[in-house]
């Protein structure tokens, strides 16, 4: 659906196109591929951690949350109630499950709130080099597990990026993932310029910075989190729920 003629008038003038990663370049259906605990073995403690994580994430609408819940279901783990659930945009989620305070999110976020994240260094680097999103699970202020989540590239992404580059467009990838993960994905599709570790509320500022360089910018995004960036762009191209909040002139 095209919401107005202005976008068509601008489309042929686009110089830079910014692509969100999740749901745009990738399928948007991430899957848990790796999970290890501080103990490093499969036992009742691991199953309990999966239960705590999935119960918390069951309250979130993020694609990564859905992956964790599906993983728990595959392990026949029961989902339990959560108290004081809070989603921290671009960082993670937290809340009480079975009287334990659970925090699940990025290393950056946990570092910021004073939680020690120095364990699992080798595993984290290895998984990120494969393009996996890596999150940590903390229980009562202590990291207890590491989880790797992979999102498959769309079959058409490589071809689409190449076609845009042949048209003379500068193709940029924008993502909240950390740099190693982001660069691993970008290299697979042939994108050289990457903005990584960008929180949802910072995406519009990235688009604006490109415009301030004198470029006519298009933004392609998926989901409510991308709405401000879609609005900031000269042409916003929304996939899925992003169309519900994109301004009519885009």
N, C-alpha and C positions, 0 to 999 in steps of 0.2 A: 504494500500500500504506500502510495506517495502522498504525503501530506502537504501539497502545495507546489506551485510551479517554480518557486525560487530555487529549490534544490536541483531541479533539472537544468535551470539556467546556469548554475554554478558548477554542475558536475563535470563539464568538459574543461573547466579551468583548474581542477584539483591538481596540486603539485605534490602533496604529501598525504599519505593515507596511513592512519594509525589503527592497528589491529589489536583488539584485546585478545588474550590467549584463550582463556577458558570459555568454551562454547562457541568460539569464533574460529580459531585455528584448530582447536581440539573438539572432540565430540561432546564435551561437557558432561560425560558420564564416567567420572573417575572411579577407580577400583583400588582397594587396599592390596598392595603387592608384598609388603614386608612389615613385620611387627616383632619387636624384641623388647624384653623387659630388662631391668637392671640385673635380675638373676640370670637372664640369658637362656632360660629353659622353658619348655612347655609344661605348665603345671596349673594347679588350681589358682595360684596367684595371677597367672596370665589371664585366665578366663575371667577372674574377678575384675581385672583392669579393663578388659574388653567390655564387660558389663557396665562399669562406671562410665567409660568413654561413650559408649553407644547410648546410654540413658541420657547423658548430657546433650549429646549431639542430636538426639531425637527431637529436641526443641528448636533446632536450627533449620533454616531453609537453604543453607549453603550446599552446593554440590559435594564438597568434601564431607559434609556431615552425612549426607545420604550414603556415601561410600562406606563410612564407618558403621552406620546402622545395618547396611546390607551385609557387611563382614560379620557383624555380631550375629545376625540371623543365620548365616551359614555355619556358625559355630554353636548354634542352638542355645544362644545366650538370651536370657530374659531381660526385657527392658523394664526399668523401675522408675519411680517418680523422682522429679527434680524440684528443688526449692531454690528460689532467688536466682533463676537463670538470667544470664546477661551475655549478650553478644557484643564483643568489642570489635568494631568495624575494622577490617583489614588486619586483625591480629589474632583473634581466637574467641573462645567462649569460656564461661565459668559458671559455677553453681554448686549447690550441695546435693550429693547423691548418697543415700544411706549414711547421713551425718558426716560425710567426708567432703571437704572442699576440693572440687576438681577444676583444673584449668588446663585447657587444651589449645595449643596454638603455636605460633612461630617462635623460633629461638630469640628473635629480636624482641618480641613482646615480653617473654619470660625474663630475659635479661633486664629489660627496662623496669620490671617490677621486683627485681632483686632475687630471682630464683636462679640457683646454680645450674647451668646447662652444659657444663664442661665434659660430661660423659658422652659416649657414643660418637666421638669425633670422626673416627674412621668410617663407621657405618653411614653417618650422615653425609659425608663427602662422597662416598661411593654411590649412594642412592641419588644424590643430586646430580652427579655427573651423567646419570642415565635419564635425566629429565624428570625425576620423580619429585613431587612436593613432599617435604618432610616436616612432620609436626611432632611436638613433644607433649606428653601427658604427665601432668603434675598432680600429686595427691597431697593435700595439706602442706603445700609449699615445697615439696620434694619431687624432682623428676623421677618417674618410675618406669617410663616406657617411651619408645620411639616408633613412629609409624611412617611408612613410605606409601604414597598414593600416586598412582599413575593415571594419566588421562590420555587416551589414544588420539593421535592426530587424525583429523578428517582426511579421507582419501584424496579429496580435491585440494587440500591446502597448498601443497607444493606447487601444483600446476597453477593455481590461482595467483600465488605470489609471483611466480615467474612471469605470468602474463601481465601483471600490473607493472613489474619492473621493465618489461619490454615496451610498455606504453610510456616509459620515462618517469613513472611515479617513484618517489622515494617512499619505501615501505618500512614502517616502524612497528615494533611490537611493544605493547604496554601490558604490564602484569604486576600483580602483588607478590608473585613468587620471588624468592631470593635470586641473586644474580647467577650462581652456578646452574640452578635449575632452568632459569629463563634462557640463558645462553645455550644450554643443551637443546632446548626446544627450537630456539631461533635458528640454530645451525642446521637443523634437519629440514627446515623449509627455505633456507637461503636468505634469512633476514640478518643484516649486519648491525643495524642500530636498535638497541634494546633499552627500554626504561623499565628497570626492575625494582622490586620492593616499594611499589607505589601503592599507597593506601587509597581506598575508594574516594575519599574526599580530596585527594591530591591529583586525581586523573585529569580533571578539568584544567588545573594549573599547567600540566604538561602540554596539553593541547594549546593553551594560550601562549606558552613559551615558544612553540613552533610557529604560531601565527605572528608573534612579535618579530620573528626572523623574516617576515615578509612572505610567508607561504600561505597558500590557500589549502586548508586542511580538512580532510574528511576523517571521521571517526567511525569505526565499525565495532559495535559492542553488543554484549549479550547480558541482559539482566538489569535489575533496578540499580545496582551499584554503578553502572556505567552511565546512568541518565545525565548527571551534570556534565560529563565529558561530551556526550552526544549533543547536549544543548550548546556547549561552548564552541564546538566545531562549526566550520562554515557549512558543512553538510554532515548530518548525523545519519548513519545507517544502522538501525537497530534490528537485532535478531531476537525474536521471542519477546519476553516481558518488557524489554526496553522500549518497545513501541508504545506501551501504555502511558509512558511519562515523557516521551520525547516531545518537544514543542512542535506545534503544527507547521511552523515555517520551515522545519528541517525535513 
